Amino acid sequence: MLTWLDRASVEFPALNLALREPNGLLAAGGDLSSARLIAAYRHGCFPWYQDGQPILWWSPDPRTVLLPEQLHISRSLRKVLRSDQFSVTFDRNFREVIHACAQPRQHEDGTWITDAIQDAYFELHQQGVAHSVEVWDEHSLVGGLYGIAIGQLFFGESMFSRVSNASKVGFATLVSTLKSAGFVLIDCQMPTDHLLSLGAHSISRNDFAAYLSQHLNTPTAIQWQRAAITTSTLTL
């Protein structure tokens, strides 16, 4: 039976109570307060719903993740990275990145990144919990992604690309930076061909929960706002 949340508590039901069909639906209701969103990621679930639906909270089994040391850089992508065609920044324009991620994809009618989601994650960004990656072609924003950083884990949410390879360049730069800072896992939530081509794979919900218990409370040293990164200098 699906658990309905109220606004009086930010606690979530145990992950093993998530439905098998649809896969991972754990709870509904509640709100998008910063306290609840942080509690959700720490618990192992995330919000995903459409306008007109109640807020739905998910913990799929299996879970798609990427270990930083397993990032796969294809020969063609490595050539792009070495060319310095793009530069990459962090936390320069969170609003624009999440707004770009919210634009409907080809063959899609709508987006789950509603105005309410955008406002809630911008609040997390202002608190230093949510972060953006911006990919630039000179002065034009051509790609990027955003997500949540807690302890040694990064929870990816969405990415966009306006030109070929831009989102892959942003993701590879992020993974390289997270690896250097001591992060041990990037949560990708659900599998896509794009993520699988970069080295993502699936683990069980129980294994994912083990990462949460072991690594959420370990601090990392990372400077999110920094000068633009030239991709040819990355250690990949």
CYANA upper distance limits for C-alpha pairs under 8 A (distance plus 0.5 A):
  1 MET  CA     19 LEU  CA      8.37
  2 LEU  CA     18 ALA  CA      8.26
  2 LEU  CA     19 LEU  CA      8.00
  2 LEU  CA     25 LEU  CA      8.31
  2 LEU  CA     26 LEU  CA      7.09
  2 LEU  CA     27 ALA  CA      6.21
  2 LEU  CA     28 ALA  CA      7.84
  3 THR  CA     13 PRO  CA      7.65
  3 THR  CA     26 LEU  CA      7.46
  3 THR  CA     27 ALA  CA      5.25
  3 THR  CA     28 ALA  CA      6.92
  4 TRP  CA     27 ALA  CA      6.20
  4 TRP  CA     28 ALA  CA      5.45
  4 TRP  CA     29 GLY  CA      6.09
  4 TRP  CA     30 GLY  CA      8.09
  5 LEU  CA      9 SER  CA      8.29
  5 LEU  CA     12 PHE  CA      8.18
  5 LEU  CA     27 ALA  CA      7.33
  5 LEU  CA     28 ALA  CA      6.55
  5 LEU  CA     29 GLY  CA      5.48
  5 LEU  CA     30 GLY  CA      5.33
  6 ASP  CA     29 GLY  CA      7.11
  6 ASP  CA     30 GLY  CA      5.43
  7 ARG  CA     30 GLY  CA      5.69
  7 ARG  CA     31 ASP  CA      7.10
 10 VAL  CA     30 GLY  CA      8.39
 10 VAL  CA     35 ALA  CA      7.58
 10 VAL  CA     36 ARG  CA      5.51
 10 VAL  CA     39 ALA  CA      7.11
 11 GLU  CA     36 ARG  CA      8.36
 11 GLU  CA     39 ALA  CA      7.74
 12 PHE  CA     27 ALA  CA      7.99
 12 PHE  CA     40 ALA  CA      7.79
 12 PHE  CA     43 HIS  CA      7.90
 13 PRO  CA     17 LEU  CA      7.30
 13 PRO  CA     26 LEU  CA      7.77
 13 PRO  CA     27 ALA  CA      7.95
 14 ALA  CA     18 ALA  CA      8.24
 15 LEU  CA     26 LEU  CA      7.49
 15 LEU  CA     43 HIS  CA      8.49
 15 LEU  CA     44 GLY  CA      7.97
 15 LEU  CA     59 SER  CA      7.30
 17 LEU  CA     26 LEU  CA      7.08
 18 ALA  CA     23 ASN  CA      8.13
 18 ALA  CA     24 GLY  CA      5.57
 18 ALA  CA     25 LEU  CA      5.80
 18 ALA  CA     26 LEU  CA      4.63
 18 ALA  CA     27 ALA  CA      8.11
 18 ALA  CA     58 TRP  CA      8.11
 18 ALA  CA     59 SER  CA      7.27
 18 ALA  CA     60 PRO  CA      8.38
 19 LEU  CA     23 ASN  CA      6.37
 19 LEU  CA     24 GLY  CA      5.86
 19 LEU  CA     25 LEU  CA      5.75
 19 LEU  CA     26 LEU  CA      6.79
 20 ARG  CA     24 GLY  CA      6.57
 20 ARG  CA     25 LEU  CA      8.11
 21 GLU  CA     25 LEU  CA      8.12
 23 ASN  CA     59 SER  CA      8.48
 23 ASN  CA     60 PRO  CA      6.09
 23 ASN  CA     61 ASP  CA      7.37
 24 GLY  CA     58 TRP  CA      5.59
 24 GLY  CA     59 SER  CA      5.01
 24 GLY  CA     60 PRO  CA      4.29
 24 GLY  CA     61 ASP  CA      6.72
 25 LEU  CA     56 LEU  CA      7.68
 25 LEU  CA     57 TRP  CA      6.60
 25 LEU  CA     58 TRP  CA      5.03
 25 LEU  CA     59 SER  CA      6.85
 25 LEU  CA     60 PRO  CA      7.70
 26 LEU  CA     45 CYS  CA      8.32
 26 LEU  CA     56 LEU  CA      8.21
 26 LEU  CA     57 TRP  CA      6.06
 26 LEU  CA     58 TRP  CA      5.72
 26 LEU  CA     59 SER  CA      6.82
 27 ALA  CA     56 LEU  CA      6.56
 27 ALA  CA     57 TRP  CA      5.65
 27 ALA  CA     58 TRP  CA      7.68
 28 ALA  CA     54 PRO  CA      6.87
 28 ALA  CA     55 ILE  CA      5.99
 28 ALA  CA     56 LEU  CA      4.98
 28 ALA  CA     57 TRP  CA      6.44
 29 GLY  CA     54 PRO  CA      6.13
 29 GLY  CA     55 ILE  CA      5.51
 29 GLY  CA     56 LEU  CA      7.06
 30 GLY  CA     55 ILE  CA      7.47
 31 ASP  CA     36 ARG  CA      7.66
 31 ASP  CA     55 ILE  CA      7.66
 32 LEU  CA     36 ARG  CA      6.85
 32 LEU  CA     37 LEU  CA      6.67
 32 LEU  CA    116 ALA  CA      8.33
 32 LEU  CA    117 ILE  CA      7.90
 32 LEU  CA    120 ALA  CA      6.60
 33 SER  CA     37 LEU  CA      6.74
 33 SER  CA    120 ALA  CA      7.22
 34 SER  CA     38 ILE  CA      6.60
 34 SER  CA    120 ALA  CA      7.33
 34 SER  CA    121 TYR  CA      8.45
 34 SER  CA    123 GLU  CA      7.57
 34 SER  CA    124 LEU  CA      6.65
 35 ALA  CA     39 ALA  CA      6.63
 36 ARG  CA     40 ALA  CA      6.52
 37 LEU  CA     41 TYR  CA      6.94
 37 LEU  CA     46 PHE  CA      8.00
 38 ILE  CA     42 ARG  CA      6.67
 39 ALA  CA     43 HIS  CA      6.50
 40 ALA  CA     44 GLY  CA      6.64
 40 ALA  CA     45 CYS  CA      5.65
 40 ALA  CA     46 PHE  CA      6.37
 41 TYR  CA     45 CYS  CA      5.98
 41 TYR  CA     46 PHE  CA      6.64
 41 TYR  CA    155 PHE  CA      8.25
 42 ARG  CA    150 ILE  CA      8.43
 42 ARG  CA    212 LEU  CA      7.34
 42 ARG  CA    216 LEU  CA      7.64
 43 HIS  CA    209 ALA  CA      8.49
 43 HIS  CA    212 LEU  CA      8.17
 44 GLY  CA     59 SER  CA      6.81
 44 GLY  CA    208 PHE  CA      8.31
 44 GLY  CA    209 ALA  CA      7.12
 44 GLY  CA    212 LEU  CA      7.80
 45 CYS  CA     57 TRP  CA      6.66
 45 CYS  CA     58 TRP  CA      5.65
 45 CYS  CA     59 SER  CA      5.15
 46 PHE  CA     57 TRP  CA      5.84
 46 PHE  CA     58 TRP  CA      5.93
 46 PHE  CA     59 SER  CA      7.42
 47 PRO  CA     55 ILE  CA      7.12
 47 PRO  CA     56 LEU  CA      6.05
 47 PRO  CA     57 TRP  CA      4.99
 47 PRO  CA     58 TRP  CA      6.80
 48 TRP  CA     55 ILE  CA      7.58
 48 TRP  CA     56 LEU  CA      6.14
 48 TRP  CA     57 TRP  CA      6.76
 48 TRP  CA     58 TRP  CA      7.49
 48 TRP  CA    112 TRP  CA      6.85
 49 TYR  CA     53 GLN  CA      6.83
 49 TYR  CA     54 PRO  CA      7.71
 49 TYR  CA     55 ILE  CA      6.39
 49 TYR  CA     56 LEU  CA      6.06
 49 TYR  CA    112 TRP  CA      6.02
 50 GLN  CA    110 GLY  CA      8.38
 50 GLN  CA    111 THR  CA      7.26
 50 GLN  CA    112 TRP  CA      5.39
 50 GLN  CA    113 ILE  CA      8.50
 50 GLN  CA    114 THR  CA      7.95
 51 ASP  CA    112 TRP  CA      7.66
 51 ASP  CA    114 THR  CA      7.27
 59 SER  CA     63 ARG  CA      8.32
 59 SER  CA    205 ARG  CA      8.15
 60 PRO  CA    189 GLN  CA      7.96
 60 PRO  CA    190 MET  CA      8.20
 60 PRO  CA    205 ARG  CA      7.53
 61 ASP  CA    203 ILE  CA      8.36
 61 ASP  CA    204 SER  CA      6.26
 61 ASP  CA    205 ARG  CA      5.51
 62 PRO  CA    202 SER  CA      6.32
 62 PRO  CA    203 ILE  CA      5.89
 62 PRO  CA    204 SER  CA      4.98
 62 PRO  CA    205 ARG  CA      6.04
 63 ARG  CA    187 ASP  CA      8.37
 63 ARG  CA    188 CYS  CA      8.17
 63 ARG  CA    189 GLN  CA      6.14
 63 ARG  CA    190 MET  CA      6.89
 63 ARG  CA    202 SER  CA      5.79
 63 ARG  CA    203 ILE  CA      5.86
 63 ARG  CA    204 SER  CA      6.53
 63 ARG  CA    205 ARG  CA      6.51
 63 ARG  CA    208 PHE  CA      7.51
 64 THR  CA    187 ASP  CA      7.02
 64 THR  CA    188 CYS  CA      5.71
 64 THR  CA    189 GLN  CA      5.52
 64 THR  CA    190 MET  CA      5.72
 64 THR  CA    191 PRO  CA      6.12
 64 THR  CA    200 ALA  CA      7.01
 64 THR  CA    201 HIS  CA      5.93
 64 THR  CA    202 SER  CA      4.79
 64 THR  CA    203 ILE  CA      6.91
 65 VAL  CA    185 LEU  CA      7.35
 65 VAL  CA    186 ILE  CA      6.15
 65 VAL  CA    187 ASP  CA      5.08
 65 VAL  CA    188 CYS  CA      5.46
 65 VAL  CA    189 GLN  CA      7.26
 65 VAL  CA    200 ALA  CA      5.93
 65 VAL  CA    201 HIS  CA      6.16
 65 VAL  CA    202 SER  CA      6.57
 65 VAL  CA    203 ILE  CA      7.68
 66 LEU  CA     70 GLN  CA      7.40
 66 LEU  CA     71 LEU  CA      7.60
 66 LEU  CA    185 LEU  CA      6.42
 66 LEU  CA    186 ILE  CA      5.61
 66 LEU  CA    187 ASP  CA      7.04
 66 LEU  CA    188 CYS  CA      7.47
 66 LEU  CA    199 GLY  CA      6.87
 66 LEU  CA    200 ALA  CA      4.88
 66 LEU  CA    201 HIS  CA      6.82
 67 LEU  CA     71 LEU  CA      7.43
 67 LEU  CA    184 VAL  CA      6.73
 67 LEU  CA    185 LEU  CA      5.31
 67 LEU  CA    186 ILE  CA      6.82
 67 LEU  CA    200 ALA  CA      7.97
 68 PRO  CA    175 VAL  CA      6.26
 68 PRO  CA    176 SER  CA      7.63
 68 PRO  CA    178 LEU  CA      7.93
 68 PRO  CA    179 LYS  CA      6.11
 68 PRO  CA    183 PHE  CA      8.12
 68 PRO  CA    184 VAL  CA      6.99
 68 PRO  CA    185 LEU  CA      6.84
 68 PRO  CA    186 ILE  CA      7.76
 69 GLU  CA    179 LYS  CA      7.82
 70 GLN  CA    199 GLY  CA      6.37
 70 GLN  CA    200 ALA  CA      8.36
 71 LEU  CA    172 ALA  CA      8.04
 71 LEU  CA    175 VAL  CA      8.00
 71 LEU  CA    198 LEU  CA      6.24
 71 LEU  CA    199 GLY  CA      5.46
 71 LEU  CA    200 ALA  CA      7.99
 72 HIS  CA    197 SER  CA      7.58
 72 HIS  CA    198 LEU  CA      5.20
 72 HIS  CA    199 GLY  CA      5.42
 73 ILE  CA     77 LEU  CA      6.58
 73 ILE  CA     78 ARG  CA      6.53
 73 ILE  CA    172 ALA  CA      8.34
 73 ILE  CA    198 LEU  CA      6.96
 73 ILE  CA    236 LEU  CA      8.39
 74 SER  CA     78 ARG  CA      6.57
 75 ARG  CA     79 LYS  CA      6.80
 76 SER  CA     80 VAL  CA      7.01
 77 LEU  CA     81 LEU  CA      6.72
 77 LEU  CA    165 ASN  CA      7.76
 77 LEU  CA    168 LYS  CA      8.27
 77 LEU  CA    169 VAL  CA      8.15
 78 ARG  CA     82 ARG  CA      6.69
 79 LYS  CA     83 SER  CA      6.75
 80 VAL  CA     84 ASP  CA      7.56
 80 VAL  CA     85 GLN  CA      7.25
 80 VAL  CA    165 ASN  CA      8.41
 81 LEU  CA     85 GLN  CA      7.86
 81 LEU  CA     86 PHE  CA      8.25
 81 LEU  CA    169 VAL  CA      7.31
 81 LEU  CA    231 THR  CA      5.66
 81 LEU  CA    232 SER  CA      6.06
 82 ARG  CA    231 THR  CA      6.92
 82 ARG  CA    232 SER  CA      4.81
 82 ARG  CA    233 THR  CA      8.46
 83 SER  CA    231 THR  CA      8.42
 83 SER  CA    232 SER  CA      7.20
 84 ASP  CA    230 THR  CA      6.64
 84 ASP  CA    231 THR  CA      6.28
 84 ASP  CA    232 SER  CA      6.39
 85 GLN  CA    137 ASP  CA      7.22
 86 PHE  CA    135 VAL  CA      6.96
 86 PHE  CA    136 TRP  CA      5.98
 86 PHE  CA    137 ASP  CA      5.56
 86 PHE  CA    138 GLU  CA      7.75
 86 PHE  CA    166 ALA  CA      8.23
 86 PHE  CA    169 VAL  CA      8.38
 86 PHE  CA    230 THR  CA      7.79
 86 PHE  CA    231 THR  CA      7.61
 87 SER  CA    135 VAL  CA      6.39
 87 SER  CA    136 TRP  CA      5.74
 87 SER  CA    137 ASP  CA      7.21
 87 SER  CA    138 GLU  CA      8.06
 87 SER  CA    228 ALA  CA      6.54
 87 SER  CA    229 ILE  CA      6.13
 87 SER  CA    230 THR  CA      5.67
 87 SER  CA    231 THR  CA      6.94
 88 VAL  CA    133 VAL  CA      7.51
 88 VAL  CA    134 GLU  CA      6.08
 88 VAL  CA    135 VAL  CA      5.12
 88 VAL  CA    136 TRP  CA      6.64
 88 VAL  CA    170 GLY  CA      7.05
 88 VAL  CA    173 THR  CA      7.88
 88 VAL  CA    228 ALA  CA      5.93
 88 VAL  CA    229 ILE  CA      5.54
 88 VAL  CA    230 THR  CA      7.25
 88 VAL  CA    231 THR  CA      7.87
 89 THR  CA    133 VAL  CA      6.36
 89 THR  CA    134 GLU  CA      5.65
 89 THR  CA    135 VAL  CA      7.15
 89 THR  CA    225 GLN  CA      7.92
 89 THR  CA    226 ARG  CA      7.46
 89 THR  CA    227 ALA  CA      7.36
 89 THR  CA    228 ALA  CA      5.37
 89 THR  CA    229 ILE  CA      6.71
 90 PHE  CA    131 HIS  CA      7.64
 90 PHE  CA    132 SER  CA      6.08
 90 PHE  CA    133 VAL  CA      5.07
 90 PHE  CA    134 GLU  CA      6.55
 90 PHE  CA    224 TRP  CA      6.11
 90 PHE  CA    225 GLN  CA      6.00
 90 PHE  CA    226 ARG  CA      7.41
 91 ASP  CA    131 HIS  CA      6.23
 91 ASP  CA    132 SER  CA      5.37
 91 ASP  CA    133 VAL  CA      6.80
 91 ASP  CA    134 GLU  CA      8.01
 91 ASP  CA    224 TRP  CA      6.91
 91 ASP  CA    225 GLN  CA      6.25
 92 ARG  CA    132 SER  CA      7.95
 92 ARG  CA    133 VAL  CA      8.35
 92 ARG  CA    134 GLU  CA      7.60
 92 ARG  CA    225 GLN  CA      7.55
 93 ASN  CA     97 VAL  CA      6.90
 93 ASN  CA    132 SER  CA      7.71
 93 ASN  CA    134 GLU  CA      7.76
 94 PHE  CA     98 ILE  CA      6.72
 94 PHE  CA    122 PHE  CA      7.68
 94 PHE  CA    125 HIS  CA      7.99
 94 PHE  CA    131 HIS  CA      7.46
 94 PHE  CA    132 SER  CA      5.76
 94 PHE  CA    133 VAL  CA      8.40
 94 PHE  CA    146 TYR  CA      8.10
 95 ARG  CA     99 HIS  CA      6.56
 95 ARG  CA    118 GLN  CA      8.30
 95 ARG  CA    122 PHE  CA      7.32
 96 GLU  CA    100 ALA  CA      6.52
 97 VAL  CA    101 CYS  CA      6.69
 97 VAL  CA    132 SER  CA      7.27
 97 VAL  CA    133 VAL  CA      8.20
 97 VAL  CA    134 GLU  CA      7.54
 97 VAL  CA    143 GLY  CA      8.36
 97 VAL  CA    144 GLY  CA      6.64
 97 VAL  CA    145 LEU  CA      6.97
 97 VAL  CA    146 TYR  CA      7.65
 97 VAL  CA    160 PHE  CA      8.44
 98 ILE  CA    102 ALA  CA      6.67
 98 ILE  CA    113 ILE  CA      8.48
 98 ILE  CA    118 GLN  CA      7.02
 98 ILE  CA    145 LEU  CA      7.94
 98 ILE  CA    146 TYR  CA      7.33
 98 ILE  CA    158 SER  CA      8.43
 99 HIS  CA    103 GLN  CA      7.33
 99 HIS  CA    118 GLN  CA      7.73
100 ALA  CA    160 PHE  CA      7.07
101 CYS  CA    113 ILE  CA      8.05
101 CYS  CA    145 LEU  CA      7.86
101 CYS  CA    158 SER  CA      6.67
101 CYS  CA    159 MET  CA      6.20
101 CYS  CA    160 PHE  CA      5.73
102 ALA  CA    111 THR  CA      6.45
102 ALA  CA    112 TRP  CA      7.83
102 ALA  CA    113 ILE  CA      5.52
102 ALA  CA    114 THR  CA      7.66
103 GLN  CA    110 GLY  CA      8.46
103 GLN  CA    111 THR  CA      7.26
104 PRO  CA    108 GLU  CA      6.36
104 PRO  CA    109 ASP  CA      7.04
104 PRO  CA    110 GLY  CA      5.91
104 PRO  CA    111 THR  CA      6.03
105 ARG  CA    109 ASP  CA      8.46
113 ILE  CA    117 ILE  CA      6.04
113 ILE  CA    118 GLN  CA      6.91
114 THR  CA    118 GLN  CA      6.74
115 ASP  CA    119 ASP  CA      6.70
116 ALA  CA    120 ALA  CA      6.62
117 ILE  CA    121 TYR  CA      6.64
118 GLN  CA    122 PHE  CA      6.57
119 ASP  CA    123 GLU  CA      6.80
120 ALA  CA    124 LEU  CA      7.05
121 TYR  CA    125 HIS  CA      6.60
121 TYR  CA    130 ALA  CA      7.03
122 PHE  CA    126 GLN  CA      6.73
122 PHE  CA    130 ALA  CA      7.91
123 GLU  CA    127 GLN  CA      6.92
124 LEU  CA    128 GLY  CA      6.90
124 LEU  CA    129 VAL  CA      5.78
124 LEU  CA    130 ALA  CA      5.71
125 HIS  CA    129 VAL  CA      5.96
125 HIS  CA    130 ALA  CA      4.72
125 HIS  CA    131 HIS  CA      6.41
126 GLN  CA    130 ALA  CA      8.27
129 VAL  CA    148 ILE  CA      6.25
129 VAL  CA    149 ALA  CA      6.28
129 VAL  CA    150 ILE  CA      7.58
130 ALA  CA    146 TYR  CA      7.61
130 ALA  CA    147 GLY  CA      6.04
130 ALA  CA    148 ILE  CA      4.91
130 ALA  CA    149 ALA  CA      6.87
131 HIS  CA    146 TYR  CA      6.04
131 HIS  CA    147 GLY  CA      6.13
131 HIS  CA    148 ILE  CA      6.73
131 HIS  CA    149 ALA  CA      7.83
131 HIS  CA    224 TRP  CA      8.18
132 SER  CA    144 GLY  CA      7.68
132 SER  CA    145 LEU  CA      6.26
132 SER  CA    146 TYR  CA      4.74
132 SER  CA    147 GLY  CA      7.20
133 VAL  CA    144 GLY  CA      5.59
133 VAL  CA    145 LEU  CA      5.76
133 VAL  CA    146 TYR  CA      6.66
133 VAL  CA    170 GLY  CA      6.80
133 VAL  CA    171 PHE  CA      8.50
133 VAL  CA    174 LEU  CA      7.75
134 GLU  CA    141 LEU  CA      7.25
134 GLU  CA    142 VAL  CA      8.40
134 GLU  CA    143 GLY  CA      6.69
134 GLU  CA    144 GLY  CA      5.05
134 GLU  CA    145 LEU  CA      7.50
134 GLU  CA    170 GLY  CA      7.30
135 VAL  CA    141 LEU  CA      6.39
135 VAL  CA    142 VAL  CA      6.28
135 VAL  CA    143 GLY  CA      5.40
135 VAL  CA    144 GLY  CA      5.96
135 VAL  CA    166 ALA  CA      6.88
135 VAL  CA    167 SER  CA      7.94
135 VAL  CA    169 VAL  CA      7.94
135 VAL  CA    170 GLY  CA      6.33
136 TRP  CA    140 SER  CA      5.92
136 TRP  CA    141 LEU  CA      5.18
136 TRP  CA    142 VAL  CA      6.10
136 TRP  CA    143 GLY  CA      7.59
137 ASP  CA    141 LEU  CA      7.07
137 ASP  CA    142 VAL  CA      6.94
142 VAL  CA    161 SER  CA      6.50
142 VAL  CA    162 ARG  CA      5.41
142 VAL  CA    163 VAL  CA      6.59
142 VAL  CA    166 ALA  CA      6.84
143 GLY  CA    159 MET  CA      7.96
143 GLY  CA    160 PHE  CA      5.85
143 GLY  CA    161 SER  CA      4.70
143 GLY  CA    162 ARG  CA      6.31
143 GLY  CA    163 VAL  CA      7.82
143 GLY  CA    166 ALA  CA      5.51
143 GLY  CA    167 SER  CA      5.65
143 GLY  CA    170 GLY  CA      7.62
144 GLY  CA    159 MET  CA      6.05
144 GLY  CA    160 PHE  CA      6.07
144 GLY  CA    161 SER  CA      7.18
144 GLY  CA    166 ALA  CA      7.76
144 GLY  CA    167 SER  CA      6.02
144 GLY  CA    170 GLY  CA      6.25
144 GLY  CA    171 PHE  CA      8.28
145 LEU  CA    156 GLY  CA      8.28
145 LEU  CA    157 GLU  CA      7.95
145 LEU  CA    158 SER  CA      6.08
145 LEU  CA    159 MET  CA      4.42
145 LEU  CA    160 PHE  CA      6.83
145 LEU  CA    167 SER  CA      7.72
145 LEU  CA    170 GLY  CA      7.69
145 LEU  CA    171 PHE  CA      7.94
146 TYR  CA    156 GLY  CA      6.81
146 TYR  CA    157 GLU  CA      6.39
146 TYR  CA    158 SER  CA      6.49
146 TYR  CA    159 MET  CA      7.16
147 GLY  CA    154 PHE  CA      7.33
147 GLY  CA    155 PHE  CA      5.86
147 GLY  CA    156 GLY  CA      4.80
147 GLY  CA    157 GLU  CA      5.41
147 GLY  CA    158 SER  CA      7.74
148 ILE  CA    154 PHE  CA      6.13
148 ILE  CA    155 PHE  CA      5.41
148 ILE  CA    156 GLY  CA      7.01
148 ILE  CA    157 GLU  CA      8.21
149 ALA  CA    153 LEU  CA      6.47
149 ALA  CA    154 PHE  CA      4.99
149 ALA  CA    155 PHE  CA      6.80
150 ILE  CA    154 PHE  CA      6.96
150 ILE  CA    216 LEU  CA      6.36
150 ILE  CA    217 ASN  CA      8.11
151 GLY  CA    183 PHE  CA      8.25
151 GLY  CA    215 HIS  CA      6.55
151 GLY  CA    216 LEU  CA      4.83
151 GLY  CA    217 ASN  CA      5.62
151 GLY  CA    218 THR  CA      5.42
151 GLY  CA    219 PRO  CA      5.58
151 GLY  CA    220 THR  CA      6.84
152 GLN  CA    182 GLY  CA      7.01
152 GLN  CA    183 PHE  CA      4.71
152 GLN  CA    184 VAL  CA      6.24
152 GLN  CA    185 LEU  CA      7.64
152 GLN  CA    215 HIS  CA      5.91
152 GLN  CA    216 LEU  CA      6.50
152 GLN  CA    217 ASN  CA      8.17
152 GLN  CA    218 THR  CA      6.60
152 GLN  CA    219 PRO  CA      7.24
152 GLN  CA    220 THR  CA      6.83
153 LEU  CA    183 PHE  CA      6.25
153 LEU  CA    184 VAL  CA      6.72
153 LEU  CA    185 LEU  CA      5.78
153 LEU  CA    186 ILE  CA      6.52
153 LEU  CA    187 ASP  CA      7.97
153 LEU  CA    212 LEU  CA      8.38
153 LEU  CA    215 HIS  CA      7.33
153 LEU  CA    216 LEU  CA      7.04
154 PHE  CA    183 PHE  CA      7.94
154 PHE  CA    185 LEU  CA      7.01
154 PHE  CA    186 ILE  CA      5.30
154 PHE  CA    187 ASP  CA      6.67
155 PHE  CA    186 ILE  CA      6.31
155 PHE  CA    187 ASP  CA      5.13
155 PHE  CA    188 CYS  CA      7.24
156 GLY  CA    186 ILE  CA      7.18
156 GLY  CA    187 ASP  CA      6.21
156 GLY  CA    188 CYS  CA      5.97
156 GLY  CA    189 GLN  CA      8.07
157 GLU  CA    188 CYS  CA      7.79
157 GLU  CA    189 GLN  CA      8.48
159 MET  CA    167 SER  CA      6.93
160 PHE  CA    167 SER  CA      6.43
161 SER  CA    165 ASN  CA      7.88
161 SER  CA    166 ALA  CA      5.95
161 SER  CA    167 SER  CA      5.59
162 ARG  CA    166 ALA  CA      7.61
165 ASN  CA    169 VAL  CA      6.62
166 ALA  CA    170 GLY  CA      6.83
167 SER  CA    171 PHE  CA      6.59
168 LYS  CA    172 ALA  CA      6.50
169 VAL  CA    173 THR  CA      6.60
169 VAL  CA    231 THR  CA      8.38
170 GLY  CA    174 LEU  CA      6.66
171 PHE  CA    175 VAL  CA      6.65
172 ALA  CA    176 SER  CA      6.66
173 THR  CA    177 THR  CA      6.70
173 THR  CA    231 THR  CA      7.56
173 THR  CA    234 LEU  CA      7.63
174 LEU  CA    178 LEU  CA      6.55
175 VAL  CA    179 LYS  CA      6.50
175 VAL  CA    186 ILE  CA      8.48
176 SER  CA    180 SER  CA      6.86
176 SER  CA    234 LEU  CA      7.38
176 SER  CA    235 THR  CA      7.02
176 SER  CA    236 LEU  CA      6.79
177 THR  CA    181 ALA  CA      6.83
178 LEU  CA    182 GLY  CA      6.85
178 LEU  CA    183 PHE  CA      5.73
178 LEU  CA    222 ILE  CA      8.25
179 LYS  CA    183 PHE  CA      5.88
179 LYS  CA    184 VAL  CA      7.51
181 ALA  CA    220 THR  CA      6.63
181 ALA  CA    221 ALA  CA      6.18
181 ALA  CA    222 ILE  CA      6.16
182 GLY  CA    220 THR  CA      6.71
182 GLY  CA    221 ALA  CA      8.21
183 PHE  CA    220 THR  CA      7.73
184 VAL  CA    215 HIS  CA      8.40
188 CYS  CA    195 LEU  CA      8.21
188 CYS  CA    200 ALA  CA      8.10
191 PRO  CA    195 LEU  CA      7.14
191 PRO  CA    196 LEU  CA      7.23
191 PRO  CA    200 ALA  CA      8.27
191 PRO  CA    201 HIS  CA      8.09
191 PRO  CA    202 SER  CA      8.17
192 THR  CA    196 LEU  CA      6.61
193 ASP  CA    197 SER  CA      6.52
194 HIS  CA    198 LEU  CA      7.31
195 LEU  CA    199 GLY  CA      7.21
195 LEU  CA    200 ALA  CA      6.06
196 LEU  CA    200 ALA  CA      5.13
196 LEU  CA    201 HIS  CA      6.86
203 ILE  CA    207 ASP  CA      6.79
203 ILE  CA    208 PHE  CA      7.18
204 SER  CA    208 PHE  CA      6.79
205 ARG  CA    209 ALA  CA      6.61
206 ASN  CA    210 ALA  CA      6.80
207 ASP  CA    211 TYR  CA      7.08
208 PHE  CA    212 LEU  CA      7.03
209 ALA  CA    213 SER  CA      6.84
210 ALA  CA    214 GLN  CA      6.68
211 TYR  CA    215 HIS  CA      6.33
211 TYR  CA    216 LEU  CA      8.23
212 LEU  CA    216 LEU  CA      5.90
229 ILE  CA    233 THR  CA      8.36
230 THR  CA    234 LEU  CA      8.10
